[in-house]
Every structure is written in C-alpha cells, then in structure tokens.
C-alpha cells in the first residue's frame, strides 16, 4: 500500500473509532478550548498558520476542527490542484493527536465520494483533484490513494457538539427537509449522500433564515451554530443571533477560538474570531 494511502486510512479508522461519537456527531464534554476553521479548499499557507497556531502538543484540552480541506485552486507553479497534500498533512496530524484533531463533512467531500462533479469558473473540482493526486504521488498509486481518500471522507462526522451549546457543522439542512436530528443521531451511509439524503442535506443546505435557524436550534437542542459552506468575503458572516459562517480559504480568512466554559453568541463569536494572516503560535 502506498504510504500516503496507509496514513489516510489510519486516520479514517481513528475517525470511525472515536469513543465520543454518537451517530454522526462528536460530543466534546467538559471544559476545553476549541479552534474552528472554515473551509480550507487547498489554501496551503492558511492551513499551515492554523496548525502552527493550534500548537496541539502538550495541550490535551485543546481541540481543532477542520473542514473542506480538498478542492483548491490550481497551484501557480504546477497548474495542479495539490490539495491532496494538505489532506495528507491533516491525516498525519490526526494520527499524532487523535483525540484533538476533528473534522466535519462538507459538500465538496460528498461530491468527491460520489463523483458528482462540482464546476465553478470552468474548473471541475473532482477531476482536478484526481489529476492532482496523480501529479503529487504518481499515476501508479493514484487509484489506491483516491480510494483511501473516499474512505477517509466517509468516516467524517456531520457535526461536533460542545457542552456550552455550540454545534459546529459545515452547513444545516434547508427548510422542508427531513428531520435534522434524525440524520445526526445515526451513522450515515452512501445512500445518505444522494440528493435529499440525510448527509447531503446537512452539507448542501443554503439560504437559512433567522426563523429556520431558531427552529433548528430548538429541534437539535443547540444554542449557537458555527458553520462553513459560504464564501464570507470578510472571513466571518453573521447569519443570525444563532449562527455565524467562517471561511478560511482566502486572504481575509478567519478562525474562531473559544472556550466551552461560557456560551457563545453572535457578538462573542465575532470577538473570538481571529484573522488567519495575523496568527502566530499560541
């Protein structure tokens, strides 16, 4: 087995075996620090700064939540999507700090698993990603590494829930979709990744109104949502008193670093947001 595939598969197994997992949600209990990224999408510099800032060794009560690492722009030097290299780096970190490194499933992850192409500005992301794997690791190993990536993405939870009422997810089901709580309460399979499936709805939902967010908060027993999925030109966008969106894939990207010893609100989440460009080791 190619070494890259082995590392990614070991990280997938750690995701599946996490004792804190309940259905498709990771439950973080007790007082702890949580660092949350928005979508990464192949931004090598931003990911490196986030990982250096997280500084996980020796901080057992600090947790890092990452999302949508893959499907980035073409690397200027090679012309390739090399986001597989970032996913491998995150998988290595998971193997080194298995309890502290967490992920949530995103819509680009669903597309990569199912082969349902996402095209934007003339780029076909799944095709570019596959070509980038061949470029980075050689065509002879590309198929096995892509299989390992699919296994890893299938192992990701839909959400991370904290004791202070915060729920971290890529997105939330849109209106008129099946019960959000039911989909979160059980493991998902490939059938859930099809359109109108449970995992699909949790990763592709858009256009949430404050009223819908209030309803979802009540259904799920959540006080505050930290989401990704939207561009958020300034790195953070307030959706309502119940939710903010983070983006970490551009020069104005941000993270949120909070402690679970107190609740979050839209105001306090903004206060705890940090521009990635200004991050140093914490």
Steps between C-alpha positions, in 0.01 A plus 500: 500500500638848420610676820259790435206261468599321820511825701165617364338162575640500855353847554166375367503214749565744783203707386274195499623369837470830689330408831338845515305433183124472533345422163649760265599748772807534723414610854771702675434491872637709782686828486739530207634734232372462144656647187270492197594561138276575208552339162870457415474401130867441437630821656839371609617816674181540703499137610863523606428810709194338660695187595790703640258714700314196636830374644340177621792321671471524876150652488270202556195722558537684166313375193528598134204463261577511126271485199517475121875470461482373141406657165726801474609730219778403264847529648677786315821303447354169381152593380362214712256473790740377769250503787563125550828607663308709754262213572799272559649754740170516692481119507852482644397750769195287578723195545732697730225667707201276443274642771574864422465517120143489374331548164147560375368383164446761229319510169825482300586186698162353404564585135842333512356182652212474255670639190229765464710768336507856630596754234583864569671757280577227248670269754365148554607438857480120523684456171766754599544332838551157342755644258676669789530170688671350197732800476595495869538124552527345154238337280591149620382580854226752419206258494585350840552842655167621359332194652659586835378859469144377440526277809627792704225736386235236572636475855438867580221603737240757403548712810690563821294596806639675808367515854439877477233446234719566195462274199763508224395377156569579136138600441149416619201343327284746308130550560262219401767234549465188719577520871845646561524326837419158354781524245745610769401224741621211283801408284456593136569284196540563130120514454497805728734678260251507214283804441248540786693244707578583861873577461437681172252732673743568785779604262319673212238708686487868407292810549424455869283772647513610865166327547633170362808525719281551807296194403812285443651618828188387681483166319865422566529648850769743381570855615740610225624372161846547344474415130700505177378452142458869407769724354491764780720760330615643832568158649199510734133567430224527759186313389293569810533516876533121479764453230815621329677377187878469483720493189869411522594461134594855397721790616230634732423158650432464871473239773313502830676401824269461796474331837204285592483650848249761376233518227558661161291765329539682171675782684738283703577281198610808309715604793666157506562490123859546387631589154717215374754738352575634850527162675816403684568193715275515806 
